[in-house]
């Protein structure tokens, strides 16, 4: 697979690795007696990799790629419900972990969960972009379509019309 075919997966992995690096830095810095302003340094990786905005963008693109139009709204609603549930669980468990073990444990648990999310994406989330179309013609732009080939293949005519509709 080429780099462009893995773009959604790469965005997601880079963002989660940036968040993981932020939590690692916060875990280490929580043990130091430093001025609180220095904790902002830990957020540089999240800022460089896009943070939650890019993660939501990649998730939205992935859902758009794999789900047909009729079911897409339900999947977006499910994504929002899971985000809200994760926020609720994180807020409640974070305060409990802090009460029992302190800041270092909270940030360490967050780091481990981010690393697990990265591994899940790498191992179990399939890529959405295929190198061949459903009719077996390799991907190409409309300017590269041979008109004699289009006239000879009814499936290719339909595909060409769909590509034209998408461009308009």
C-alpha positions in Angstrom: 0.0 0.0 0.0 1.1 3.5 -0.7 1.3 6.4 1.7 -1.8 8.0 0.3 -3.8 4.8 0.7 -3.0 4.8 4.5 -3.6 8.5 5.2 -6.5 8.1 7.5 -4.7 5.4 9.5 -1.5 7.5 9.6 -3.4 10.6 10.9 -5.0 8.6 13.6 -1.8 6.9 14.7 0.2 10.1 14.7 -2.5 11.9 16.8 -2.7 9.1 19.3 1.1 8.9 19.6 1.2 12.7 20.1 -1.4 12.3 22.9 0.6 9.4 24.4 3.8 11.4 24.3 2.0 14.3 26.1 0.8 11.9 28.8 4.3 10.4 29.2 5.7 13.9 29.7 3.0 14.8 32.2 3.6 11.5 34.1 7.3 12.4 34.4 6.7 16.1 35.2 4.1 15.3 37.8 6.9 14.0 40.0 9.0 17.2 39.8 8.5 20.2 41.9 8.3 22.8 39.1 6.4 25.9 38.3 3.0 24.9 36.8 3.6 26.9 33.7 6.2 24.3 32.6 3.4 21.7 32.3 2.4 23.5 29.1 5.6 22.1 27.5 4.0 18.6 27.7 1.2 19.8 25.3 3.5 20.6 22.4 3.2 17.1 20.9 -0.6 17.3 20.9 -0.4 20.7 19.3 2.0 19.6 16.6 0.0 16.4 15.7 -3.5 18.1 15.7 -5.0 16.6 18.8 -8.7 15.9 19.1 -9.6 17.8 16.0 -7.6 15.6 13.7 -8.7 12.5 15.5 -12.3 13.4 15.0 -11.6 14.2 11.4 -10.0 10.9 10.8 -12.8 9.0 12.5 -15.4 10.9 10.5 -13.5 10.1 7.2 -13.3 6.5 8.2 -17.0 6.2 8.9 -17.8 8.0 5.6 -15.6 5.5 3.7 -17.0 2.3 5.1 -20.7 3.0 5.7 -23.3 3.6 3.1 -25.4 6.8 3.0 -28.5 5.2 4.6 -26.7 4.0 7.8 -24.1 6.8 8.2 -26.2 9.0 10.5 -26.6 6.2 13.0 -22.9 5.5 13.0 -22.1 9.2 13.6 -24.6 9.2 16.4 -22.9 6.1 17.9 -19.5 7.8 17.6 -20.8 10.8 19.5 -22.4 8.6 22.2 -19.1 6.7 22.6 -17.2 10.0 22.9 -19.6 11.2 25.6 -19.4 7.9 27.4 -15.6 8.0 27.3 -15.6 11.5 28.8 -17.9 10.4 31.6 -15.9 7.3 32.4 -12.6 9.2 32.2 -13.8 12.0 34.5 -15.1 9.6 37.1 -12.3 7.1 37.0 -9.6 9.8 36.8 -10.7 11.4 40.0 -10.8 7.9 41.7 -7.3 7.1 40.4 -6.0 10.5 41.5 -7.5 10.0 45.0 -5.8 6.6 45.4 -2.5 7.1 43.6 -1.9 10.7 42.5 -1.3 12.5 39.3 1.4 10.2 38.0 -0.9 7.2 38.0 -3.7 9.2 36.2 -1.3 10.2 33.4 0.3 6.7 33.3 -3.1 5.0 32.9 -3.9 7.5 30.1 -0.6 6.7 28.4 -1.3 3.0 28.5 -4.8 3.4 27.1 -3.5 5.6 24.2 -0.8 3.0 23.4 -3.5 0.2 23.5 -5.6 2.3 21.1 -2.7 2.7 18.7 -2.1 -1.1 18.8 -5.8 -1.7 18.1 -5.7 0.6 15.1 -2.6 -1.0 13.7 -3.7 -4.6 14.2 -7.5 -4.6 13.8 -8.8 -1.6 11.8 -8.8 -2.4 8.1 -7.8 0.2 5.5 -10.7 1.7 3.6 -9.0 2.6 0.3 -8.7 -0.3 -2.2 -6.2 -0.4 -5.0 -8.8 -1.7 -7.6 -12.3 -0.6 -8.3 -15.2 -3.0 -8.2 -15.2 -3.5 -12.0 -11.5 -4.3 -12.0 -10.2 -1.1 -13.7 -7.3 0.5 -11.9 -8.0 3.9 -10.4 -7.5 6.8 -12.7 -8.9 10.2 -13.4 -11.5 11.0 -15.9 -9.0 12.6 -18.2 -7.3 9.2 -18.5 -10.4 7.2 -19.4 -10.3 5.8 -23.0 -13.7 6.6 -24.6 -13.7 3.5 -26.8 -13.1 1.4 -23.6 -16.1 3.1 -22.0 -18.4 2.4 -24.9 -17.4 -1.3 -24.8 -18.0 -1.8 -21.1 -21.5 -0.9 -19.6 -20.1 -1.1 -16.1 -17.4 1.4 -16.9 -20.0 3.7 -18.4 -21.8 3.7 -15.1 -18.6 4.2 -13.1 -17.6 7.2 -15.4 -21.0 8.8 -14.9 -20.6 8.4 -11.1 -17.2 10.0 -11.2 -18.6 12.9 -13.3 -21.4 13.4 -10.7 -18.8 13.4 -7.9 -16.8 16.1 -9.6 -19.8 18.4 -10.1 
